[in-house]
């Protein structure tokens, strides 16, 4: 893989969220992904950590303790400030930070925060224009509201883990092999925060925002899987048949696998014309969408049977000539050599001040005038910015007020 340095695309131009300050009391993946998106887009993100730090710091693999790969992946462009929120001085410092911020976002369970006096009402009293954000496992008002939640538990509750058994009933259910609940909820949170900021710009009003993982993942899955249940008096028949068909999978070729996806009537006709199957060109499965939907498994079976007749490269050439969607099946380890990702500079090598050379990815979203950037700040060591940030509040490293002569005290 060609080693490509961060090129500073966009020069020193600020991102679209430049001037926005976010106080980030989140950990693991859900919240940190959301705030990293805001940070990439120019927001100043101050990550508040306990003296032990975000638990993802300690998850292997890592080059040095406290700087695990998962932490590095979702905490760039942030400042780390250590505060002990169980102490009065730590809480006072937090409220001082909030007074000058635009957003306060937390993934600590609301009841735990309330025991410390950190409620949306108290935060709004300190800063009426503040957008407060609760990232929760389950929405308030329901019986699960106070339960702990991680990706696996939410996948189980929202129906994601059962999807594999809908495809292959003889196999046990399994989790989707990515932390999809955390990441989908994180993306949703970033969008919700920017929407709340837009509302504030229009009205001057801060507000409280809640983003629950369970409801977010359920809504995400049901975009297509509501299906026939949409029309039923009592919704029961869930599941979009095309994506649950067990024959829907990459097509084996002479030398690998490829995804071939004729989708429209015209694409299916061109596919069969170019592959020497003239008897299929006028077939109802090809020319009637409803018939094709009912028999999509049989068509997928035909693709699988035809696949070994050609190499992956030959199939891709046919698909390109016929304007049919098709892509080779990459493994994750193939992505650094992918020609498209190489051309757009997707993978970047950065020089971290404590961790040395690291591979990362650049923000996928492009802005023509206010670029998102991955290189504003490296993922921070625990508490790397505590003294710097608290000094601007007249406080010492422990959160206490600076006494005359520079000694911390209260």
C-alpha positions in Angstrom: 0.0 0.0 0.0 1.3 3.4 -0.9 2.0 5.4 2.3 0.1 8.6 1.9 0.5 11.5 4.3 -2.3 13.7 5.4 -2.3 16.3 2.7 -4.1 19.0 4.6 -6.8 19.2 1.9 -8.5 22.6 2.3 -5.5 24.3 3.8 -6.3 26.2 7.0 -9.9 26.9 6.0 -12.2 26.3 9.0 -14.8 23.5 8.9 -18.5 24.1 8.8 -18.8 23.8 12.6 -15.8 26.1 13.4 -16.6 28.2 16.5 -18.9 25.6 18.1 -17.6 24.3 21.4 -18.8 20.8 22.5 -18.3 19.4 26.0 -18.1 15.7 25.5 -18.9 13.4 28.4 -19.1 10.2 26.4 -17.1 6.9 26.2 -16.9 3.7 24.2 -18.1 4.2 20.6 -21.6 5.6 20.4 -20.8 9.1 21.8 -17.2 9.4 20.7 -18.0 8.6 17.1 -20.7 11.3 17.1 -18.4 13.9 18.6 -15.5 13.0 16.3 -17.8 13.8 13.3 -18.4 17.2 14.9 -14.7 17.6 15.5 -13.8 16.7 12.0 -16.2 19.3 10.8 -14.4 22.0 12.8 -16.0 22.0 16.3 -13.8 22.3 19.3 -14.5 19.1 21.3 -13.4 18.9 24.9 -13.5 15.3 26.0 -14.2 15.0 29.8 -12.7 11.8 31.2 -12.5 10.3 34.6 -9.1 9.7 36.1 -9.3 6.1 34.8 -10.1 7.4 31.3 -12.5 6.1 28.5 -12.6 2.3 28.8 -11.8 2.1 25.1 -8.3 3.4 25.9 -7.6 0.0 27.5 -9.0 -2.4 24.9 -6.3 -4.2 22.8 -4.6 -3.9 20.4 -2.5 -1.0 21.5 1.1 0.1 21.1 1.2 1.7 24.5 -1.2 1.4 27.5 -4.1 3.8 27.4 -4.0 4.3 23.7 -6.0 1.4 22.2 -6.8 1.2 18.5 -10.5 1.6 19.1 -10.0 4.7 21.1 -7.7 6.2 18.5 -10.3 5.5 15.8 -13.0 7.7 17.3 -11.3 10.4 19.3 -9.2 12.4 16.9 -9.5 16.2 16.8 -10.4 16.4 20.5 -8.9 17.7 23.7 -8.8 15.5 26.8 -9.5 17.0 30.2 -9.6 14.8 33.3 -12.2 15.8 35.9 -13.4 13.9 38.9 -17.1 14.6 38.8 -17.6 13.0 42.2 -15.8 16.0 43.6 -17.3 19.4 44.1 -14.4 21.1 42.3 -14.7 18.7 39.4 -18.4 19.5 39.0 -17.8 23.2 39.4 -15.2 23.1 36.6 -17.6 21.2 34.4 -20.3 23.9 34.9 -17.7 26.6 34.1 -17.0 24.8 30.8 -20.6 24.5 30.0 -21.2 28.2 30.6 -19.1 28.9 27.5 -20.1 26.0 25.4 -22.7 25.3 22.7 -23.3 21.6 23.2 -23.1 19.3 26.2 -23.3 15.6 25.2 -23.2 12.7 27.6 -23.5 8.9 27.4 -23.6 8.5 31.2 -27.1 7.2 32.3 -29.3 10.2 33.2 -30.1 9.0 36.7 -26.4 8.7 37.5 -25.8 12.3 36.2 -28.8 13.5 38.2 -27.3 12.1 41.4 -24.4 14.5 40.8 -26.7 17.4 40.1 -25.9 17.4 36.4 -29.3 17.6 34.9 -30.6 19.2 31.7 -32.3 21.8 33.8 -29.2 22.7 35.8 -27.1 22.9 32.7 -29.7 25.1 31.0 -29.7 27.4 34.0 -25.9 27.8 33.6 -26.3 28.4 29.8 -29.8 29.0 28.4 -28.5 28.6 24.8 -26.9 25.3 25.5 -27.9 22.2 23.5 -27.9 19.3 26.0 -27.8 15.7 24.6 -28.4 12.4 26.3 -27.1 9.4 24.5 -29.0 6.5 26.0 -29.5 2.8 25.5 -33.3 3.1 25.7 -35.6 6.1 25.4 -37.0 7.8 28.6 -40.6 6.9 29.5 -40.3 3.2 28.7 -39.7 0.3 31.0 -36.1 -0.2 29.8 -35.1 3.4 30.3 -32.7 2.8 33.2 -31.1 -0.4 31.9 -27.5 -0.5 30.8 -26.9 -1.1 27.1 -24.1 -2.1 24.8 -24.2 -3.0 21.1 -24.9 -6.7 21.6 -27.8 -6.1 23.9 -29.4 -3.5 21.6 -28.8 -5.8 18.5 -30.7 -8.5 20.3 -33.6 -6.2 21.5 -34.0 -4.5 18.1 -34.2 -7.6 16.0 -30.8 -7.3 14.3 -29.4 -10.6 15.8 -32.5 -12.5 14.6 -32.1 -11.4 11.0 -29.5 -14.1 10.3 -32.0 -16.8 11.5 -34.6 -15.3 9.1 -32.1 -16.0 6.2 -31.0 -19.4 7.5 -33.6 -20.8 9.9 -31.5 -23.9 10.6 -28.7 -21.8 11.9 -28.7 -20.1 15.4 -29.1 -16.3 15.5 -25.9 -14.2 15.5 -24.9 -10.6 15.9 -24.1 -8.6 12.8 -20.3 -8.6 13.0 -19.9 -4.9 13.5 -21.0 -2.6 16.3 -23.8 -1.4 14.2 -26.1 -0.1 17.1 -23.3 2.1 18.4 -22.3 3.4 15.0 -25.8 4.0 13.6 -26.8 5.8 16.8 -23.6 7.8 16.7 -24.3 9.0 13.2 -27.9 9.9 14.2 -26.6 11.8 17.2 -24.3 13.9 15.1 -27.1 14.8 12.8 -29.5 15.6 15.7 -26.9 17.8 17.3 -26.4 19.9 14.1 -30.2 20.1 13.7 -30.5 21.4 17.3 -27.8 24.0 16.6 -29.6 25.1 13.4 -32.8 25.5 15.5 -30.8 27.6 18.0 -29.4 29.8 15.3 -32.9 30.5 14.0 -34.6 31.0 17.3 -32.0 31.6 20.0 -33.3 28.6 21.9 -31.2 25.9 23.4 -33.0 22.5 24.0 -32.6 19.0 25.3 -32.0 16.1 22.8 -32.3 12.4 23.5 -30.8 9.8 21.2 -31.7 6.2 22.3 -29.8 3.3 20.7 -32.7 0.8 20.8 -35.2 3.0 19.0 -32.6 4.3 16.6 -31.5 0.8 15.5 -35.1 -0.5 15.3 -36.1 2.4 13.1 -33.0 1.8 10.9 -33.8 -1.9 10.4 -37.5 -1.3 9.8 -36.9 1.1 6.9 -37.1 -2.0 4.6 -38.1 -4.7 7.0 -41.5 -3.2 8.0 -42.5 -4.6 4.6 -46.0 -6.3 4.6 -46.5 -5.4 8.2 -47.0 -1.8 7.0 -50.5 -2.8 5.8 -51.7 -5.1 8.5 -54.1 -4.3 11.3 -51.8 -6.0 13.7 -48.2 -5.8 12.3 -46.8 -9.4 12.1 -45.3 -10.1 8.7 -42.0 -8.3 8.9 -39.0 -8.8 6.6 -38.0 -7.5 3.1 -37.9 -10.8 1.1 -35.2 -9.8 -1.4 -32.5 -9.1 1.2 -33.6 -12.1 3.4 -33.4 -14.6 0.5 -30.7 -17.1 1.4 -29.4 -17.1 -2.2 -28.5 -13.4 -1.9 -24.8 -13.5 -1.5 -21.6 -12.8 -3.5 -21.3 -14.9 -6.7 -18.4 -17.4 -6.9 -16.2 -16.9 -9.9 -13.3 -18.9 -11.4 -10.9 -17.0 -9.1 -12.8 -15.4 -6.3 -16.2 -13.7 -5.8 -18.1 -10.9 -7.3 -21.3 -9.0 -6.6 -23.5 -8.9 -9.7 -26.7 -6.9 -9.3 -28.9 -6.5 -12.3 -31.8 -4.6 -10.8 -34.1 -3.1 -13.4 -35.9 -5.0 -16.2 -33.5 -3.5 -18.8 -30.5 -4.5 -16.8 -31.7 -8.1 -16.5 -32.4 -8.3 -20.2 -28.9 -6.9 -21.1 -27.3 -9.4 -18.6 -28.9 -12.4 -20.2 -28.3 -11.1 -23.7 -24.6 -10.7 -23.0 -24.2 -14.0 -21.2 -25.8 -16.2 -23.9 -29.1 -16.9 -22.3 -31.6 -15.6 -24.9 -34.4 -17.8 -23.5 -34.4 -15.5 -20.4 -34.7 -12.2 -22.2 -38.5 -12.3 -22.6 -39.1 -14.3 -19.4 -41.7 -13.0 -17.0 -39.1 -13.0 -14.2 -37.1 -10.5 -16.2 -39.8 -8.3 -17.5 -42.3 -8.2 -14.6 -41.0 -6.7 -11.3 -43.7 -8.5 -9.2 -42.9 -11.9 -10.8 -39.2 -11.2 -10.3 -39.7 -10.4 -6.6 -41.5 -13.6 -6.1 -38.8 -15.7 -7.8 -35.7 -13.7 -6.9 -34.1 -16.7 -5.2 -34.3 -18.6 -8.5 -32.6 -15.8 -10.3 -29.9 -15.5 -7.7 -29.4 -19.3 -8.0 -28.8 -18.8 -11.8 -26.2 -16.2 -11.1 -24.4 -18.5 -8.6 -24.5 -21.3 -11.2 -23.1 -19.1 -14.0 -20.4 -17.5 -11.8 -17.6 -20.1 -12.2 -17.9 -19.8 -16.0 -15.7 -16.6 -15.9 -13.1 -14.9 -13.8 -14.0 -11.9 -11.6 -12.3 -9.6 -14.1 -14.4 -11.0 -17.0 -17.6 -10.6 -15.0 -16.8 -7.0 -14.2 -16.1 -6.3 -17.8 -19.5 -7.7 -18.9 -21.2 -5.7 -16.1 -19.5 -2.5 -17.1 -20.4 -3.0 -20.8 -24.0 -3.6 -19.9 -24.1 -0.8 -17.3 -25.0 -3.3 -14.5 -24.0 -2.6 -10.9 -21.1 -5.0 -10.0 -18.1 -4.9 -7.7 -15.5 -7.4 -6.6 -15.8 -8.8 -3.1 -13.1 -7.2 -1.0 -11.9 -8.4 2.3 -11.1 -5.7 4.8 -7.5 -6.4 4.2 -8.0 -5.6 0.4 -9.2 -2.1 1.1 -5.8 -0.4 1.3 -5.1 -1.6 -2.3 -8.5 -0.6 -3.7 -7.8 1.7 -6.6 -10.8 4.1 -5.8 -9.8 4.4 -2.1 -6.2 5.0 -3.1 -7.2 7.7 -5.6 -9.3 9.6 -3.1 -6.6 9.3 -0.4 -8.9 7.5 2.0 -6.2 5.9 4.1 -3.8 8.3 5.8 -0.6 7.8 7.7 -0.2 10.2 10.6 2.7 10.8 13.0 1.1 10.6 16.5 3.2 12.5 19.1 3.2 9.5 21.6 2.2 6.5 19.4 4.4 7.1 16.4 3.2 6.3 12.8 -0.5 5.3 12.7 -2.9 4.5 9.9 -6.2 6.2 10.0 -9.0 7.2 7.5 -10.1 10.6 6.3 -13.6 11.9 6.8 -15.7 10.6 3.9 -17.9 13.7 3.6 -16.6 16.5 1.4 -17.5 20.1 1.7 -16.5 22.4 -1.2 -15.9 25.5 1.0 -15.5 24.3 4.6 -13.6 21.0 4.6 -13.8 18.3 7.2 -10.4 17.3 8.2 -8.8 14.4 10.2 -5.6 16.2 11.1 -6.6 19.1 13.3 -5.6 17.3 16.5 -4.2 13.8 17.2 -6.2 11.5 19.5 -5.2 12.8 22.9 -3.4 11.1 25.7 -5.5 11.0 28.9 -5.7 14.5 30.4 -3.3 16.0 27.8 -5.2 19.3 27.8 -6.4 19.4 31.4 -4.1 22.2 32.5 -4.5 24.2 29.3 -8.3 24.2 29.3 -8.8 24.6 33.0 -6.3 27.5 33.2 -8.7 29.5 30.9 -11.3 29.1 33.6 -8.9 30.3 36.4 -8.8 26.7 37.7 -5.9 24.4 38.6 -5.4 20.9 37.2 -7.7 19.4 39.8 -10.6 21.7 38.9 -10.1 23.9 42.0 -10.0 27.6 41.7 -6.6 29.1 41.3 -5.5 31.0 44.5 -3.3 34.0 44.3 0.3 33.0 43.4 -1.0 30.1 41.2 -1.8 27.6 44.0 -5.0 25.7 43.5 -7.7 25.9 46.1 -11.2 26.7 47.0 
